[in-house]
Structures are given as structure tokens and as C-alpha cells.
Amino acid sequence: MQQGERYWSTDHVVGRQALRYWCEVVAEDMISCIIESNEADRFTASLRSSSFGLTTLHFAQSSPSEIRRTSVCVSRNRSDRYYLIHHRKAQVVVEQHGRVATVEPGDCVLVSGRSPYRIQNKERMEGMSIAIPADLLLGWLPEPDLITARTLHGGKGWGHSLAATLTNFQEGAPSDLALSTSVVVDQILAHLAIAAGANEASTTRHHRTLLNRLANTLSDRFCEPDLDPSSLAEEHGLSKRYVHMIFAKAGTSFCRELEKIRLERAKRLLEDRRFNGIDIMEIALRCGFRDSSGFSRRFRDRYGTPPSLYRRQMESHRSPMGMPLDQAVNCG
């Protein structure tokens, strides 16, 4: 074993104790998560870890299992690392940020420790991962969360170059490198950045899909005064940071979109004569605002007039059918 290398194995544990021991090993050396297996009575696994510059190399073998990093795990044990996984034996399925990636032997995939995820292997698996500090990765990928849970195919294109580089790492950090570890790490991250760029079109489509899903949820839940980015993220299995990023990519924000939906709903209620008996405070509460003063101020900022005056103006311009004149149908 090389200096600075660490090794764990379930060889000295039997039965279900092995799975419990494995959970403790992964939580201690890698990241807090929940691990389950349909082979719990005969579970076996091993992990070899070593430092490599600013990163950490992990080489793992495991019986069939499902690894889940839940939102509770994320809140209890913060991680500022990303994991570049090079899968080597058996198929695995990776889910994160609303995406599902099927990863075959030879393929690579990026996973964020900052957000919930799920990794499932139905057969005994072998693989390698590189734990990369977020600050280091952000120097190569401006928005790494956009490529998590996306298969980087090892058999074609720039994914092949990335996989070929990682294949040189076998059961530990190489000790005979002609270049420094920092240069080699930079080479790996450069290959990752180029391979990720090949997925730009699908990334944009996925981003639009997620944005629509988040907007639909805002439209469904706008009346909840406590609705915040955290609850929205939890409903969609995303991190709060990723939710903010999705809105920012669209040139807006969570707060701006939620306020727009609430104000548009309030405006429709003020235009509807059936709600004339409902006072402004009640209108505000029904649309998710906590008080009438804040609602009135935001309504005036958006529509140029306070809600009470807007209601009176609508009443004076209302057609005999009870709708604003600009919405009445000319039947003449």
C-alpha cells in the first residue's frame, strides 16, 4: 500500500453487519448517504482511497446496491465536492437534478455532493471516482450542475479521451508520473470540460423543461405564503442552488416569477365583479401575500396604481355583462 493510501473491506464482517459497516465506511471516507441492497445477507464491498493533488481517488467494488443521498443527508452533512465517476464493471443508473443517466462500463458521469442523488447497480460493480473540490471544478466548468447525471460515453468523441485517461488509474494513485499531479488533474478536467461541451444542446433542452416544471409549480402553489426556493427544490428533487441557477439562466429569479404570478392573479380578482365584496386584505392573503400594505406597494409598482383605485377604475369601465370593456365581445 502506498503512502497516504487507505483501504477498507467487508472481508472481516459477515451478513448484514457487512452492509452496515460499508455504510459507515462510505460516510466516513466519501460522503453521507443511505445504502441498501437486496443482497444484504451476503453483501461484500471494498474501497481504496488515496490523495492525488487537490483531489481524492476512490476505487470501489460492491455487491448490488442502491445509494441515496437524500435532502436530509445533504442538510446534515454538507459537501463541497463533485465526483467524476469512471464506471468499469456492470451497468449503473444515476439520478440527479431531474435527470436519469444509464452508465455502461467504460462510460463516465459527474455527480454533485451538494445535491440529492441516487445511484443503483443491479449487479456487482467496479468503478473509480475522483472527488473534486467545487472551487477547482468551477475553474473549468462555469455551471457543473448542468452536466451532472449525463452519460459521457467512453466509446466515442471526447468522452473516449476522458475515459482513456482515467483508465490509466488502476487501484491507486500512479507513482511514476513524468508530470506533477496538478498538471495531470488539469488534463483530466480539460477532457471533462470538452466532453461536457458536446452535450450543450441537450443541456439547453433539459434546462427549458425544468424551468417549465418549476413555473407550473409556482402557478399551482402561489397562494402559499411560506413558499420558498427550498420547498420548490425539494418537490422537484433539486438543490436550492440549482433552482436559483435555472431561473438565472432564464434572466429572472424565483422571487420575481412568484411575485409576478401572485400579482397577475390579484389583478384578475380585482377585475372580476364577483369579488367586489372581498376586501383588499383578503385579496392579498388569497394570493399569497402576508399583508395588504406590502401587496399594495408591489401592485402599484407593477401596474402604476394602488389595488383599491384599480378596482374602482375597472368598475367604472365595466361592460353591462360585468367584464371590462376591453374584454367585452362586440356582437353588433
C-alpha positions in Angstrom: 0.0 0.0 0.0 1.4 3.4 -1.0 1.9 6.2 1.5 -1.3 8.1 2.2 -3.4 5.3 0.8 -6.4 3.9 2.8 -8.2 0.6 2.4 -11.4 -0.8 3.7 -13.1 -4.2 3.1 -16.0 -6.2 4.4 -13.9 -9.3 4.4 -13.8 -9.4 8.2 -17.6 -8.9 8.6 -20.4 -11.2 7.6 -24.1 -11.0 6.9 -26.0 -7.8 7.4 -23.2 -6.4 9.5 -21.1 -6.1 6.3 -23.7 -3.7 4.8 -23.8 -1.6 8.0 -20.0 -1.5 8.0 -20.0 -0.4 4.4 -22.4 2.5 5.1 -20.1 3.7 7.8 -17.0 3.4 5.6 -18.6 5.4 2.7 -19.9 8.1 5.1 -16.5 8.4 6.8 -14.3 8.5 3.7 -16.5 9.8 1.0 -20.0 11.2 1.7 -23.0 10.8 3.9 -25.7 8.7 2.3 -28.1 5.7 2.6 -27.1 2.4 1.2 -29.5 -0.5 0.7 -29.0 -3.9 -1.0 -31.2 -6.9 -2.0 -28.2 -9.0 -1.1 -27.8 -7.7 2.4 -27.2 -11.2 3.8 -24.2 -11.8 1.6 -23.1 -8.2 0.9 -19.4 -7.6 0.1 -17.5 -4.5 -0.8 -14.1 -2.8 -0.7 -12.8 0.8 -1.1 -9.3 2.1 -1.7 -8.7 5.8 -1.4 -5.6 8.0 -2.0 -4.9 11.7 -2.3 -4.0 13.0 -5.8 -3.1 16.6 -5.7 -6.1 18.6 -4.6 -8.4 15.6 -5.5 -9.0 12.2 -3.9 -9.1 9.0 -5.9 -11.6 6.3 -4.8 -11.6 2.7 -6.2 -14.7 0.7 -5.2 -16.2 -2.7 -5.7 -19.6 -3.6 -4.3 -22.5 -6.1 -4.4 -25.7 -4.9 -6.0 -26.9 -1.8 -4.1 -28.8 1.5 -4.2 -27.0 4.6 -2.9 -29.2 7.5 -2.0 -28.0 10.9 -0.8 -31.2 12.4 0.4 -32.0 16.1 1.2 -31.7 15.1 4.8 -28.2 13.8 4.2 -27.3 17.0 2.4 -28.5 19.2 5.2 -26.8 17.2 7.9 -23.5 16.7 6.1 -22.6 19.5 3.7 -20.2 18.5 0.8 -18.5 20.9 -1.5 -17.2 18.2 -3.8 -18.1 16.8 -7.2 -17.5 13.2 -8.1 -16.3 12.2 -11.6 -17.1 8.5 -11.8 -15.5 6.2 -14.3 -17.6 3.0 -14.3 -15.7 -0.2 -15.0 -18.0 -3.2 -14.5 -21.8 -3.7 -14.7 -24.4 -1.1 -15.6 -25.4 1.6 -13.1 -28.2 4.2 -13.2 -27.6 7.7 -11.8 -30.3 10.2 -11.0 -29.7 13.8 -10.1 -31.2 17.2 -10.9 -34.2 15.7 -12.6 -32.1 13.7 -15.0 -31.5 9.9 -15.3 -28.3 8.5 -16.8 -27.6 4.9 -17.7 -23.9 4.4 -17.4 -22.3 1.4 -19.1 -18.8 0.0 -18.3 -16.2 2.5 -19.8 -18.5 5.5 -19.5 -18.1 8.5 -17.2 -20.6 10.5 -15.2 -20.4 13.6 -12.9 -22.3 13.7 -9.6 -22.6 16.6 -7.2 -22.2 16.1 -3.5 -24.1 19.3 -2.9 -27.5 17.9 -4.1 -29.6 14.7 -3.6 -28.8 11.9 -5.9 -29.4 8.1 -6.4 -27.0 5.5 -7.8 -28.2 2.0 -8.4 -26.3 -1.1 -9.6 -28.2 -4.3 -10.0 -25.1 -6.4 -10.5 -21.7 -6.4 -8.8 -20.0 -3.3 -9.8 -16.4 -1.9 -10.0 -15.6 1.7 -10.6 -13.3 4.6 -9.9 -14.3 8.2 -8.8 -12.3 11.4 -8.4 -13.6 13.7 -5.6 -13.0 17.2 -7.0 -13.4 20.4 -4.8 -16.1 22.6 -6.2 -13.7 25.6 -6.4 -11.3 23.6 -8.6 -14.0 22.3 -10.9 -15.6 25.8 -11.3 -12.3 26.9 -12.9 -13.1 24.6 -15.8 -16.9 24.3 -15.8 -18.8 27.5 -15.1 -22.0 25.6 -14.3 -21.1 22.0 -13.5 -24.7 21.2 -12.2 -25.8 21.4 -15.8 -23.9 18.2 -16.7 -24.4 16.1 -13.6 -26.2 12.7 -14.3 -25.3 12.9 -18.0 -23.6 9.9 -19.5 -20.2 10.8 -21.1 -19.8 7.9 -23.4 -16.4 6.3 -23.2 -16.6 4.8 -26.7 -16.9 7.9 -28.8 -15.9 11.5 -29.2 -14.3 13.5 -26.4 -15.8 11.1 -23.8 -13.4 8.5 -25.2 -10.4 10.8 -24.5 -11.6 11.3 -20.9 -12.3 7.6 -20.3 -8.9 6.6 -21.8 -7.1 9.0 -19.4 -8.9 7.6 -16.4 -8.3 4.0 -17.4 -4.6 4.6 -16.6 -5.5 4.9 -12.9 -5.6 1.3 -11.6 -6.2 0.7 -7.8 -4.4 3.8 -6.6 -2.5 6.9 -7.5 0.2 6.4 -10.1 3.7 6.9 -8.6 5.8 7.1 -11.8 4.3 10.2 -13.5 6.6 12.4 -15.6 4.5 15.4 -14.8 3.2 16.8 -11.5 -0.2 15.7 -10.1 -1.6 19.2 -10.6 -0.8 19.0 -14.4 -2.4 15.6 -14.7 -5.5 16.8 -12.8 -5.8 19.8 -15.1 -5.6 17.4 -18.1 -8.5 15.3 -16.7 -10.6 18.4 -16.1 -9.8 19.7 -19.5 -11.0 16.5 -21.1 -14.1 16.7 -18.9 -14.9 20.3 -20.0 -14.5 19.4 -23.7 -16.7 16.2 -23.3 -19.3 18.2 -21.4 -19.4 20.8 -24.2 -20.6 18.2 -26.6 -23.8 17.9 -24.5 -24.7 21.6 -24.7 -27.8 21.2 -26.9 -29.4 18.6 -24.7 -28.4 20.6 -21.6 -30.4 23.6 -23.0 -33.4 21.5 -23.7 -33.3 20.0 -20.3 -33.0 23.4 -18.7 -36.1 24.7 -20.5 -38.0 21.6 -19.4 -37.0 22.1 -15.8 -37.9 25.8 -16.0 -41.4 25.0 -17.2 -41.9 22.4 -14.5 -40.8 25.0 -11.8 -43.0 27.6 -13.3 -46.0 25.3 -13.3 -45.4 24.5 -9.6 -45.3 28.2 -8.8 -48.6 28.6 -10.6 -50.1 25.8 -8.5 -48.7 26.9 -5.1 -48.5 30.7 -5.4 -51.1 31.2 -2.7 -48.8 29.6 0.0 -47.2 32.5 1.9 -44.3 30.3 3.0 -43.4 29.0 -0.5 -39.6 29.4 -0.9 -36.8 28.1 -3.1 -36.0 25.3 -0.6 -39.5 23.8 -0.7 -39.6 24.2 -4.5 -36.3 22.4 -4.8 -37.3 19.6 -2.5 -40.5 18.9 -4.5 -38.5 18.5 -7.7 -35.5 16.7 -6.2 -33.2 19.6 -6.9 -30.8 21.6 -4.8 -31.8 25.2 -3.9 -28.7 26.4 -5.6 -29.7 24.7 -8.8 -33.2 26.2 -8.7 -31.7 29.6 -8.4 -29.4 28.9 -11.3 -32.3 27.7 -13.6 -34.1 30.9 -13.1 -30.9 33.0 -13.5 -30.2 31.3 -16.8 -33.6 32.4 -18.0 -32.8 36.0 -16.9 -35.2 36.0 -14.0 -35.3 34.8 -10.3 -37.6 32.7 -8.1 -38.9 35.8 -6.2 -39.5 37.8 -9.4 -41.5 34.9 -11.0 -43.5 34.2 -7.9 -44.4 37.8 -7.3 -45.4 38.2 -11.0 -47.8 35.2 -10.7 -49.3 36.5 -7.5 -49.9 40.0 -8.8 -51.4 38.7 -12.0 -53.8 36.6 -10.0 -54.7 39.5 -7.8 -55.3 41.7 -10.8 -57.8 39.2 -12.2 -59.6 39.0 -8.9 -59.9 42.8 -8.8 -61.3 42.9 -12.3 -63.9 40.3 -11.5 -67.1 41.9 -10.1 -67.9 38.7 -8.3 -65.1 39.5 -5.9 -66.2 43.1 -5.2 -67.3 42.1 -1.7 -63.9 40.8 -0.9 -61.7 43.5 0.7 -58.1 44.2 -0.4 -56.6 42.5 2.6 -58.4 39.2 1.8 -57.4 39.5 -1.9 -53.8 39.9 -0.7 -54.0 36.8 1.5 -55.6 34.7 -1.2 -52.8 35.5 -3.5 -50.0 34.6 -1.0 -49.1 38.0 0.3 -48.8 38.4 4.1 -50.3 41.9 4.5 -52.2 44.4 2.5 -49.5 47.2 2.7 -46.8 45.1 1.0 -49.3 43.9 -1.5 -50.5 47.4 -2.3 -46.9 48.7 -2.8 -45.9 45.9 -5.1 -49.2 46.2 -7.1 -48.7 49.9 -7.5 -45.0 49.3 -8.6 -46.1 46.9 -11.3 -49.4 48.4 -12.6 -49.0 52.1 -11.7 -51.9 52.4 -9.4 -52.9 51.0 -5.9 -55.2 47.9 -6.0 -58.2 49.8 -4.4 -58.1 52.5 -7.1 -57.5 49.9 -9.8 -60.7 48.1 -8.7 -62.7 51.4 -8.9 -61.3 52.1 -12.3 -62.3 48.7 -13.5 -65.8 49.1 -12.1 -66.3 52.4 -14.0 -65.2 50.9 -17.2 -67.1 47.6 -16.9 -69.5 46.5 -19.6 -73.2 45.6 -18.8 -72.1 41.9 -18.9 -69.9 42.5 -16.0 -66.5 42.4 -17.6 -64.0 45.2 -18.5 -65.0 46.9 -21.7 -61.7 45.9 -23.4 -62.7 42.3 -22.9 -66.3 42.6 -24.0 -67.2 41.0 -27.3 -68.7 43.2 -30.0 -71.8 41.4 -31.1 -73.2 44.3 -33.2 
